[in-house]
């Protein structure tokens, strides 16, 4: 049994090897709190907590109620301890798991970077209805891919070069490439923290649901690197069976 568990964990470890070689600048697992495994720890706003019963990876996720004690733009979810500056290059990959609940606000935002002081200065990944949308202040695009259906989905958004427009941005859902979409607005993200589950833009952007395994890279991940962030169902099943079998064996002792 120990061999089965070890094999399962090794499989999941091998899945993530490719992605760990990229330039990961911050990583939040939300397994127990808002501690960063890479980068500076985050703080939790009044609409955020840790849920150890519903998660995509590890043992916990960020639960977002969408009902803050005091609704403050950009302060209701989780906020990274450090700010990010993209003035020399906008190349990046933002990746995370999400499970949407019943939304209350019109523009629920999963991840937010930058500021809204000028064209392209904000970088928000949010829902438009059930579909995935990228907003960059004065521009953006809504995909035809639904991720707000109440199921866990992995989302990755890639800015591939230093002079990118929205035209260049690449979208991946559940490890699969879904395309690029037409909009000529420059991506020119301002300095600011990573906000998870809210946007500083206004008070109409609280996300309701769960977010897990948030990663921010200062490089453009390849399709294979993104696929490596999404374990195959067979691997997860193997790990689940191993853990369940170990629990049964423990009870019999």
N, C-alpha and C positions, 0 to 999 in steps of 0.2 A: 504493500500500500504506500509506504514511504517513497518507493521508487516511482510509483505512478504519479504521486503529487509532485515529486521533483521533476519528472519528465514534463508534466504540464506547465510548471513554472518556467522551465527552460524554453519551452515552445513560445510562451508569451514574451519571454525575454528576448529571444531571437527576432520576434516580430518587430520589436522596437529598436533593434541595433542600427538599422539604416538611418532612422530619423535622429538618433542621438549624435550622429556625426555632423549634422548641420549646426548652424550658429544659433542655438537656443538662448534667448536673452531673458525670458522669464517663463515659469511653469508653475501652475497651481493645480494640485490634485484634488483639493477640498475633501480629503479623506477624513480629517479630524478637525481642521480649522483652516484659517487663511494663510498658513505658512507657505512660503514659496520654496520649492525644491531647487529652483534656479532663480536668481534675482532677489528682490526685496519683498518681504512679507506684505500682504494686503490687509486692509481693514474692512470690516463688515458694517454696512449701513443698517438702518432700522428695518428694512424689508428683507434682509438676508440672514440666513442661518445655514447650518450644516445638517444634511439629512443622511443618516447612515442606513436607511432602508431602501432608498431608490437612487441608483447610481449606474453609470455606464462602465466605469473603470474603477479599480481599487476598491475602497470600502466606504465611500461617501461622495456627496455632490453638494453644490451650492444650491440651496432652495431659495426661491425668490417669490414672495407673496404678492408683490405689486401693491401692497397696502402699507406704505411707510408711516411711521408715527408722525413725522413732519415731512411732507413731500418737498424734497430739495433736489433740483436738477443736478444729475450726475453723482449724487451722494447716497442713493438709496440701496444700491447693490454692493458689490465689492470693488474696492479701489486699490490699485497697486501702490506700493510704497515709494516707487520711483517714477520719474517722468521719462518720456522717450522723445528724442530729437531726431528728426529725419531730414535735416537741412542738406546734408551732403548726398543722401541717397534715400529714395522712398522704397527701395527693395525690401520686401518683407513677406512673411507668411503668418497668418493668424489661423489657428486651428482649435477646435473645441467640440465637445459633445453637448447636445441640447435636447430637452424634452419640454415642449410647450404645454402650458395649461390653458385655461380659459382667460383670454386677455381682457384687460380693463381699459388700458390706454390705447390710443390710436396708432402709435408708432413704437411698439415694444422693441427695445434694443438689447441685443445679446452682448455685443462688444462695441466699445467706443474708444477712439483715440483722437488726439489733437484738439483743435478749437474751431469755433465757427466764425472767426473774424474776417475771413476772406475766402474767395473761391478755391475749393479743393482742400481747405484747411482742416475739415472734419472728416473722420473716417469711421463711419458707423455701419455695423452689420446688424440688420434688424429684420423684423417681419413686416410684410405688406400683405395683410390678410394671412394666409397660411404660407405664402411664398417668401423665398429668401431675397432680401434687397440689400444693396450697398449704396450708401449715401456719402458723398465727399464734399458737401456744402456747395450749392449751386449746380449740382450734377449728381448722377447716380443711375442705377438700373435695377429693375425688379426682374428676377429670373422667373421661369415658368415652373420651377421646381418647388413642390410643397414640402416644407419641413415643420410646419406648425400643426401636425396631425395628432399630437399626443403621444407619439412614439419617440424613442431615442434615435437621433440622427447625428452623424459626424459631419461637421462643416469645416472646410478649409478655403480660405481666400488668399490668393497669391498676387502680389504686385511684383512683376518679373524684372523690371528694369528701372533705372534711376530717373528716367524722364517719362514715366508711365502716364497715360490717361486712363479713364474708365474703360476705354476700348481694349486696353491691354490686360486688364485684370482677369485672372483665371479663377473659376469656381469649381469646387469639388464637393460632392455630397456622398456620404457613406463610402468614401474612398474612390469614387468614380468621377471622372472629369465630365462636367456638364456644359462647358463652353466658355466663350467670352461674349460680351454683349456691347452694343454700339452706344457710346456716349463720349464726346470729345473733351469733357472737362478734365483738366490736369489733376493728378493726385499730388497734392502739396501739403501734406499733413503737418499741422502745427505741433508745437511742443506741449506735452501734457501726459498725465498718467493713463494707464489702461483702466477703463471702467467696465465692469462686468455686470450686466443686468440692468443698465440704466445709461442714459446719455446726459451730459451736462447741458445739452442744447435747450431743453425746456422741461417742464414737469409733466409732459404727456408721453413719456417714453419708458416707463417702468415695465420690465418684462416679468411675466408670471410663468413659473415653471422651474425647471432644473437645468443647471449648466455644470459641466464636468470636464476635467483634464484640459484646462486652458493653456495653450502654448503660443508664444510669440517668438518668431525667429527674425533675424535681420538678414535673411537670405531667402531666395525663391526656391522652395522645395520642389523637387521633381514629382512626376506622377507616381513613381514607385515609392518615393519617400513618404508621400501622403498616404498611399495605400497601406504602408507599413504601420501607420497610426491606427488603423481600423482592423482589429483582429478578425480572422475568419471565424464564422460561426462554429466550425468544427473544433477550433482551438479553445474557444470559450466553453463549448460543451464538454470537452475533455477535462478542463480544469474544474468545471462544476461537478462532474461525475466523481472526480478524485476527491474533492472536498466533501461531497455528500457521503461517499463511501467511508472516508476517514471518520466522519461524525458517527455513522452507524457502528463502526468498529469500536469507537470510544465508548459508546453507550453499552456495548455488550461486555465491556471489561468489568 
